[in-house]
Amino acid sequence: MNSRERVIRALRFEQPDRAPRDLWYLPGTEMFHKDQLDEILQRYPVDIARPPAPYGPSQRAVGTPNIAGSYTDEWGCGWTVAESGVVGEVKNPPLADWAALANYEAPYEMLDGFDCSAVNTFCLSNDRFVLAGTGLRPFERMQFLRGSENLFMDLAYDTDEMLHLRDKVQTYFLRELELWCETKVDGISFMDDWGAQKGLLISPVMWRELFKPLYAEYCQMIHAAGKYVFMHSDGDIHAIYPDLIELGVDALNSQLFCMDIEELAHLYRGKITFWGEIDRQHILPFGSVADVQEAVQRVRTALDDGSGGVIAQFEWGLDVPRENAKAAFEAWL
């Protein structure tokens, strides 16, 4: 069974020979601990591969992301990075004043320059499951453009400008997704961080009214192209788990340890693939090897009955010791 078959069997609940492996890592992990990262990836090869980025050049991007200082992204959002190796925060949103919205344009030049040839070559030469990581993140992109505090006020007052911005962002993302659907990737992922430590950042009612229809369009388009839907969202998102299953999300990456893992398993095992993860707030950075092994065992006991529906994924942050990263994958074996 090769990696692609293993992942597809997990997504279809068709008894893969083991849980597929996937590893995420912050930019700093590769920047400062590349030898350790290479060692782990060589010892525990992952089953999911990411294709090369096919986007054209941006007209607004300036500076270098993930390095202490400031940079501007392709949408014109000004980021500040306090510590090299992490993503940083938007401190200069280009639409902080709604007056700028009328003349604002999304970075379509990047889609105009989209070249799928390298992506398709990568897919055809790979026996791993190829998962495209897209820029689709409507809620977060709206925050980056408007500023988080401003956007939450906009949502509370249900302003016309907020709805216009949402639709402008969605139009761009649907075009981006259309391009990815024409490639030979096996799956397509999108994201939005909806959870706080306990509960959603907005009410489930508001989420269903304003944002669920956006994800419905993504899922329909991806499935129509014969590909699998992967989604990521941080925090406690238990309130929208049934919605994401209803929409057809095939694999969901969420912070299981912010929620009741056993309750999630009781309600949703066999209905969606749990795409990781292991606690990266406490256990992975600060726990012992035994703590990591115990955390993996808890997830496996709840979710891994051998039928599939689980992917052995975790995120390697700057504070995670090599021994804990190694222990996480070893415990899955």
NUMARLUM-594285 format. One line per field, with one value per residue (C-alpha): residue number from 1; x, z, y. Coordinates in pm, 1 decimal, padded with zeros to 6 digits. Example, Ala and Ser with C-alpha at 12.3 -4.5 7.8 and 13.67 -1.06 7.14 Angstrom:
// NUMARLUM-594285
pos 1:2
east 01230.0:01367.0
up 00780.0:00714.0
north -00450.0:-00106.0
END
This chain:
// NUMARLUM-594285
pos 1:2:3:4:5:6:7:8:9:10:11:12:13:14:15:16:17:18:19:20:21:22:23:24:25:26:27:28:29:30:31:32:33:34:35:36:37:38:39:40:41:42:43:44:45:46:47:48:49:50:51:52:53:54:55:56:57:58:59:60:61:62:63:64:65:66:67:68:69:70:71:72:73:74:75:76:77:78:79:80:81:82:83:84:85:86:87:88:89:90:91:92:93:94:95:96:97:98:99:100:101:102:103:104:105:106:107:108:109:110:111:112:113:114:115:116:117:118:119:120:121:122:123:124:125:126:127:128:129:130:131:132:133:134:135:136:137:138:139:140:141:142:143:144:145:146:147:148:149:150:151:152:153:154:155:156:157:158:159:160:161:162:163:164:165:166:167:168:169:170:171:172:173:174:175:176:177:178:179:180:181:182:183:184:185:186:187:188:189:190:191:192:193:194:195:196:197:198:199:200:201:202:203:204:205:206:207:208:209:210:211:212:213:214:215:216:217:218:219:220:221:222:223:224:225:226:227:228:229:230:231:232:233:234:235:236:237:238:239:240:241:242:243:244:245:246:247:248:249:250:251:252:253:254:255:256:257:258:259:260:261:262:263:264:265:266:267:268:269:270:271:272:273:274:275:276:277:278:279:280:281:282:283:284:285:286:287:288:289:290:291:292:293:294:295:296:297:298:299:300:301:302:303:304:305:306:307:308:309:310:311:312:313:314:315:316:317:318:319:320:321:322:323:324:325:326:327:328:329:330:331:332:333
east 00000.0:00160.4:00101.7:-00171.3:-00367.5:-00316.6:-00457.7:-00752.4:-00836.8:-00829.2:-01061.9:-01300.8:-01288.3:-01149.0:-00895.4:-00556.5:-00256.2:-00180.3:-00283.6:-00125.8:00140.7:00145.7:00376.8:00327.2:00603.3:00645.5:00887.4:01131.6:01154.5:01305.1:01507.1:01669.6:01634.8:01655.9:01889.9:01642.4:01352.2:01528.2:01612.5:01250.0:01116.3:01369.8:01289.3:00913.2:00825.3:00497.8:00218.9:00092.5:00291.6:00247.5:00290.3:00493.4:00315.1:00192.8:00095.6:00219.2:00415.6:00244.9:00241.8:00208.8:00420.2:00725.0:00974.8:01038.7:00776.6:00871.6:01173.6:01163.1:01047.7:00772.7:00651.3:00351.2:00164.6:00009.4:-00320.2:-00144.4:-00177.7:00107.7:00247.5:00474.6:00685.9:00817.8:01022.8:01187.8:01037.9:00674.3:00403.5:00337.6:00030.9:-00131.7:-00076.8:-00158.1:-00483.0:-00539.2:-00915.4:-00913.5:-01104.7:-01403.1:-01337.8:-01062.1:-01299.0:-01447.3:-01114.8:-00963.9:-00883.8:-00778.8:-00442.2:-00577.3:-00237.2:-00130.5:-00414.5:-00350.2:00000.6:-00115.0:00085.1:-00024.8:00243.9:00486.6:00199.0:00086.0:00440.4:00479.7:00154.6:00237.4:00580.4:00457.7:00305.6:00208.7:-00130.6:-00084.6:-00268.0:-00285.7:-00258.2:-00459.3:-00498.7:-00869.1:-00944.3:-01232.2:-01282.1:-00912.0:-00851.1:-01132.1:-00960.7:-00626.6:-00784.6:-01008.5:-00840.7:-00981.7:-01141.6:-01302.8:-01433.4:-01595.0:-01775.4:-01880.0:-02019.0:-02208.0:-02369.8:-02412.2:-02284.4:-02328.3:-01954.2:-01874.5:-02101.5:-01944.7:-01597.3:-01701.1:-01836.7:-01529.0:-01298.9:-01518.0:-01520.3:-01141.5:-01120.7:-01366.4:-01148.9:-00840.3:-01015.9:-01132.1:-00769.0:-00665.9:-00955.3:-00809.7:-00483.7:-00410.2:-00385.9:-00569.0:-00706.8:-00749.4:-00733.5:-00863.4:-00868.4:-01013.4:-00949.6:-01297.5:-01240.4:-01136.0:-01010.7:-01369.5:-01626.9:-01655.9:-01541.7:-01891.2:-02226.3:-02300.1:-02613.3:-02408.6:-02149.2:-02418.1:-02574.3:-02262.5:-01985.4:-02121.2:-02245.5:-01888.3:-01751.8:-02046.5:-01930.6:-01575.3:-01686.5:-01919.5:-01652.9:-01380.0:-01599.8:-01726.2:-01362.9:-01323.5:-01097.4:-01105.2:-01182.4:-00943.0:-01007.4:-00821.3:-00960.7:-00801.9:-00971.0:-01290.6:-01511.5:-01730.4:-02043.9:-01983.4:-01850.8:-02191.2:-02211.9:-01872.5:-01970.8:-02296.7:-02102.4:-01887.9:-01552.3:-01358.8:-01076.1:-01075.4:-00768.8:-00876.1:-00729.8:-00871.9:-00729.2:-00934.4:-01244.1:-01370.9:-01193.9:-01400.9:-01726.1:-01611.6:-01531.2:-01868.8:-02055.8:-01850.6:-01616.2:-01690.4:-01844.2:-01529.4:-01155.2:-00978.1:-00667.0:-00462.7:-00369.9:-00169.7:-00178.7:00067.5:-00021.6:00103.8:00207.2:00428.0:00634.8:00640.0:00549.7:00776.4:00814.7:00577.1:00322.7:00341.4:00299.0:-00000.2:-00158.2:-00120.1:-00263.4:-00565.3:-00632.3:-00581.0:-00809.5:-01084.7:-01043.9:-00820.4:-01019.2:-00838.8:-01115.6:-00961.0:-01087.7:-00774.2:-00443.6:-00138.9:-00065.8:00092.5:00260.0:00626.8:00663.7:00976.1:00950.4:00892.4:01195.1:01317.4:01250.6:00882.5:00845.4:01003.3:00785.5:00467.6:00527.9:00667.4:00353.9:00140.5:00331.8
up 00000.0:-00104.0:00064.4:-00170.3:-00124.2:00252.6:00277.7:00049.8:00250.8:00568.4:00412.5:00297.1:00621.1:00431.1:00678.7:00585.2:00701.0:00949.7:01013.7:00747.7:00873.6:00824.7:00980.6:01003.0:01120.4:01176.3:00948.6:01237.2:01274.4:00926.6:00973.1:01304.5:01338.5:00982.0:01070.9:01328.8:01090.2:00812.8:01051.8:01162.8:00806.8:00694.1:00981.9:00958.3:00596.6:00567.3:00343.3:00233.0:-00007.2:-00089.1:-00450.9:-00557.6:-00548.6:-00898.5:-00842.5:-01048.8:-00895.6:-00668.3:-00735.6:-00368.2:-00170.3:-00014.8:00233.8:00373.2:00579.2:00901.6:00971.5:01264.3:01127.1:00885.6:00544.6:00317.9:00173.6:-00170.3:-00057.4:00072.4:00440.4:00658.0:00892.7:01194.9:01304.4:01659.9:01649.8:01349.4:01258.2:01332.2:01114.6:01296.4:01303.5:01071.7:01218.5:00906.7:00746.0:00411.7:00463.2:00816.8:00660.9:00456.7:00213.3:00061.2:-00021.9:-00341.4:-00526.5:-00363.6:-00587.4:-00488.0:-00624.3:-00946.9:-01111.3:-00907.9:-01054.9:-01402.8:-01369.7:-01224.9:-01394.2:-01313.3:-01516.5:-01224.2:-01001.1:-01248.8:-01302.7:-00925.6:-00896.2:-01176.8:-01033.5:-00676.9:-00500.8:-00200.2:-00157.4:-00302.4:-00104.9:-00230.6:00029.9:-00096.6:00018.6:00091.7:00437.4:00404.3:00772.1:00838.7:00514.8:00605.9:00941.3:00772.2:00536.0:00782.6:01118.8:01367.6:01605.4:01318.7:01158.8:01478.0:01508.5:01143.7:01209.3:01514.4:01316.2:00999.2:00782.6:00406.5:00367.6:00555.6:00324.8:00021.9:00146.6:00215.2:-00137.3:-00292.1:-00106.8:-00194.9:-00565.5:-00566.5:-00371.4:-00600.4:-00897.1:-00713.6:-00626.0:-00984.1:-01096.1:-00836.3:-00935.1:-01285.6:-01156.5:-01080.7:-00700.5:-00488.1:-00231.6:-00170.6:00166.0:00303.1:00650.7:00893.9:01267.4:01418.4:01773.0:02087.1:02378.1:02471.6:02198.8:01868.1:01809.2:01685.0:01746.8:01555.6:01418.6:01268.9:01138.0:00960.7:00807.6:00690.3:00639.0:00605.6:00249.7:00149.9:00258.8:00092.7:-00239.4:-00177.8:-00091.3:-00389.8:-00632.0:-00491.7:-00491.1:-00842.4:-00953.8:-00798.7:-00515.6:-00136.2:00093.8:00379.3:00627.4:00924.6:01210.2:01546.2:01884.7:02024.9:01719.7:01847.9:01774.1:01397.9:01363.4:01242.5:00992.3:00843.7:00813.6:00646.5:00398.6:00302.6:00459.2:00426.3:00671.6:00949.9:01133.9:01468.6:01815.8:01968.0:02309.9:02327.4:02314.9:02460.7:02241.0:02359.5:02297.3:01946.8:01881.2:02014.2:01792.6:01474.8:01435.1:01101.2:00965.0:00909.8:00911.7:01210.2:01055.0:01377.7:01609.6:01936.6:02196.7:02077.9:02351.8:02645.6:02587.4:02277.5:02388.5:02765.4:02833.1:02873.1:02621.9:02839.2:02825.8:02445.8:02427.9:02661.2:02450.4:02129.6:02303.9:02414.5:02056.4:01924.3:02185.4:02094.7:01718.4:01574.4:01564.3:01251.8:01009.3:00906.7:00965.9:01139.2:01024.4:01251.8:01230.0:01467.0:01444.2:01528.3:01682.5:01787.2:02147.8:02070.9:02161.3:01903.2:02146.3:02167.7:01790.5:01756.9:02035.6:01867.2:01552.1:01739.0:01952.6:01639.3:01553.2
north 00000.0:00327.4:00661.6:00782.0:00460.3:00480.3:00833.0:00758.9:00446.5:00655.9:00915.4:00642.1:00441.5:00142.6:00003.1:00149.3:-00052.4:00229.0:00586.5:00810.6:01051.8:01427.2:01686.2:02060.5:02289.7:02660.7:02847.7:02874.2:02497.0:02474.9:02793.3:02698.2:02318.2:02192.0:01905.4:01775.1:01822.6:01634.1:01352.6:01309.2:01324.3:01065.9:00832.4:00881.7:00970.8:01155.1:01030.0:01372.4:01589.4:01959.0:02068.4:02373.3:02708.7:02798.4:03162.4:03453.9:03742.2:03991.8:04365.2:04460.7:04214.7:04381.0:04241.7:03894.0:03705.9:03527.1:03748.9:03993.2:04326.9:04425.9:04315.0:04364.9:04066.5:04022.2:04180.1:04492.8:04397.2:04522.7:04256.8:04292.2:03994.1:04022.6:03699.8:03541.0:03206.0:03286.7:03436.7:03764.2:03989.3:04240.5:04587.7:04795.4:04675.0:04849.1:04883.1:05022.4:05313.4:05198.1:05483.6:05268.3:04980.9:05126.3:05126.2:04817.8:04521.0:04169.7:04044.4:03896.1:03929.2:03625.0:03420.6:03554.5:03412.3:03077.5:02799.1:02445.6:02267.4:02220.9:02110.0:01844.9:01719.6:01689.4:01492.0:01251.5:01173.8:01117.4:00818.0:01026.9:01193.9:01543.8:01810.0:02167.7:02439.0:02736.3:03094.9:03040.6:03185.3:03434.5:03522.4:03568.5:03756.4:03994.8:04052.2:04112.8:04366.5:04545.5:04484.4:04232.7:04481.8:04670.5:04352.7:04225.0:04559.3:04530.5:04183.6:04305.9:04588.8:04378.3:04660.5:04673.1:04734.0:04413.2:04213.8:04378.0:04291.5:03931.6:03895.2:04059.6:03818.6:03521.3:03607.2:03600.4:03274.6:03098.3:03191.8:03066.5:02742.3:02694.4:02701.1:02443.0:02217.6:02201.4:02051.9:01686.8:01721.0:01464.3:01706.0:02078.0:02249.5:02576.0:02726.3:02979.3:02997.0:03007.2:02889.4:03070.0:02861.2:02783.6:02828.3:03013.9:03370.8:03456.7:03291.4:02970.5:03139.7:03424.4:03176.5:02974.5:03283.6:03466.6:03211.1:02858.7:02932.1:03024.7:02687.2:02513.0:02657.7:02535.5:02182.8:02157.8:02276.2:02049.9:01740.9:01817.9:01805.8:01459.5:01572.8:01553.2:01847.4:01926.8:02208.8:02356.0:02563.9:02638.6:02654.2:02506.3:02455.0:02172.2:02380.6:02368.5:02013.0:01886.1:02172.8:02091.7:01726.8:01829.4:02044.0:01746.1:01827.5:01501.3:01575.4:01834.2:01957.7:02101.1:02144.3:01828.7:01907.3:02230.1:02009.9:01681.5:01427.6:01134.8:01324.0:01420.6:01055.8:00942.4:01188.3:01202.6:00905.5:00743.5:01066.3:01271.1:01206.1:01360.7:01517.8:01529.2:01682.1:01651.1:01930.5:02199.0:02444.6:02241.3:01879.9:01899.3:02201.9:02149.9:01786.3:01486.6:01205.0:01003.1:01287.1:01290.8:00914.0:00933.8:01211.3:01009.2:00705.6:00907.9:01015.9:00664.7:00509.9:00754.1:00766.8:00494.4:00170.6:00048.9:00138.0:00471.3:00821.3:00946.9:01099.0:01102.4:01475.3:01724.8:02064.6:02112.1:02456.7:02642.3:02520.6:02151.3:01936.2:01687.5:01401.8:01496.0:01518.8:01176.6:01034.0:01156.6:00954.7:00653.8:00637.3:00607.1:00288.6
END
